[in-house]
Amino acid sequence: MAEPPQCRLYLQFPMQPSATLEDRLAHAIANTDAACVLLRPDTSRSNENSATLVDLVQRSGLACLVADDAELAARLRADGVHIAADPPTYTQARERLGADASIGAACGLSRHGAMVLAEMGADYVAFGAEDGSDVEAIEHCAELVHWWSQIFVVPCVAWNVTGAEEAARFASLGADFVAPALGLWQSDEGMWLIGEIDRAVRQSRRAA
């Protein structure tokens, strides 16, 4: 019988953080079982001075990816890029970053998109609802995570998770990673929620 996946956190984080947010990231890295940090560029500002943030993540032993910009990921020497489930974009990113880069695909609620990108060589696929309060979409996402985990070996991420109960459910359904919603970083309660999500994921591993 196959071993259950060892689900871990996948942290999304703004590429232009305040000092407070950067402190929160350092605290989360030190106190949760995170595997990866995805930096989301600020389209209204230059992101070229973010190398220190990449270094913070990598020195902590985590993979550091950049969202939607393979060129920026290359310049910052990140470990890879997170892109939409678009075959030409994937091909361009792989050609730019090379075979060793981690390239993940944001598939929304699309089975087809996930299968196409996995077949092309994506390192993971991410399923998630745009609106974290959309109960119907969250249920669809749960079905996709479970279906994927039963058939495919390419890891899957449950995206935009907002609470511990939801995280535990996705982990129990076979998600390899759980990605707390980006907006959680903005408040002290959000930091507490990220900690609770981490604890829920760890508990699900012990219960498996």
N, C-alpha and C positions, 0 to 999 in steps of 0.2 A: 504493500500500500504506500502510495506517494506521501512524502512529508508535506504537511500544510505549509503554505507560504509564510515566511517570517516578515510580516507586514511592518513597515517603518514609515516615518514621516517624510514628506517631501514638502519643503518649505518654499512658498512664494514670498518674494520680498521686493520692495521698490528700490530701483537702482540709485535714486537720489534721496537717501534717507536723512532725516534730522539726526543730531547726535543722540537724542533720546531713542529713536528707532534703532539706530546702530547698536546701542547698548542692549536693547531688547533682543536683537538678533544674537549678539554674543551670549546673552543669558540663555536663550533658547537652545543654541548649539551646545552649550555646556551642560544643559539639564534635561535634554530630550534625546531620544534615539532617532535623530534625523539622519538621512542618508544623502540628502541633496538640497541645495538651495538654488532656486530659479530667480535670477535678477530680471526685473521687468523695467526696461528703459523708459525714461520720461521723454516723450516725443517733443516736448516743448523746450527741452534743455539739452546741452551737450552732455554725453555720457562717457566721454573719453577719460575722465578723471576717476573712474570707478575701479581702477586696478587694485587699489588698496582694499576694497570690499571683496573683490575676487580672492585676493591674498588671504584675507581673514577667513574666508570659507575654506579654502584649500589647505591652509595651515592647520585647520581643525580636523582635517581628514575627510571632509565631505566633498562630494562633487559639486562644481559650480557651473550652472548653465545660464545662458542668456536667452531671453524670449524674443523670437521673431527676427533676429538679426545675426546671420552667420558671420558677416564681415566684422561686426563689433565683437562678437565672441572670439574671433581669431585675433583681433588686435589686443584684446584684453587677456588673451591666453586662458580663456575659460575652457572648461572640459567639454563643452558642447552647446547645443542650441535646442530650444523647444519651439516647434513650428506648427502651423495649421496642417491638417491632413491633406496636403496638396502635393501630388507626385512631382511636378516640375520644381517646386520649392524644395522638396526633399532632395532631389537629384543635385540641384545647385549647392545646397548646404553640404551634402556629402562630398562633392567635388572640392569645395572650398576648405573643409575642415579635415577631411581624410577618414580613413577606415577606422581609426582608433577613437574618434570623437563620439560622444554620446548624443544621439539625435532622437528626440521624442516627438510624438505627434499628438496634437490636441484634436480629438475626434468627436467632441461633443456627445451626441447620442447616435452616432452613425456606425452601424456594424460594417457597412461596406468600406467606409473610409479607413477604419481600423484594420480590416483585413488587407486592403491594398497596401497601406504603409508598412504593415508588418511583413508582408511578402517582399517589399522592396528593401527591407533591412533595418527599419526603425528599431531603436533599442527599447522603446516602450510605447504604449498607447495610453492616452488619458481620456477617460469618460467623465462627463459632468454636465450638470445643468447650468445654464447661464444665470438663472435666478435661484439662489439658494433656498428661497421660500416656495418654490414651485413643487408641490408635493407630487404631482403626476410625473414630472420630469425626473425627480429624485427616484421614484419607484422604477421608472424606465432605466435609469442609470444603474440601479441595483441589479436589475435583470441582466443588463449587459455585462456587468462585472462578473456575475456568477457564470453566465454563459461563456465568457471569455476564459475564465479560470479553468473551466472544465475541458476546454478544447485546445488552447494555444499555450505555447511555452514562453512567448514574448510577454514580459511583465506588463501589468496594467496598473494605472493610477486612478483612484477615485478622487475627482477634482472638486474644489470649492466646498469642502466639508465645513460645516459651521458648528458642530457640536459633538460631544463625546459619544452619545448614543448612536448617532449616524455613523461615526467613525468605527465604532465596534461592529456595527452591522456590516459595513463594507469589508472590514478585515475578515469577519467570519465567512463572508461570501467568496473570499478568495483574492481580494485586492492585494497586490504586492506593496503598494504605497498608498498613503492617504495624504492628500494635499489640503491643509486648512485654507480657508478663504483668505485672500490677500488683505481684505479690510480688517481682519482681526488684529493686525499690528497697531491699529490706531488708538487703542484704549487699553487701560490697565486690565479691564475685564477680559479683553481679547487675549492678553498674555496668559491669563488664568485659563481661558478656554483652550489655548494651544497646549498648555500643560495637561489639561484634562483629556484632550484628544490623544495625546501621547500615552497617558496612563491607560486609556481605554484600549488602544492598540496593543500595548504590552500585555494587558490582561487577556485580550483575545488570543494571544499567542500561548499563554499559559493554559487557557481553557481548551485549546485545540487538541 
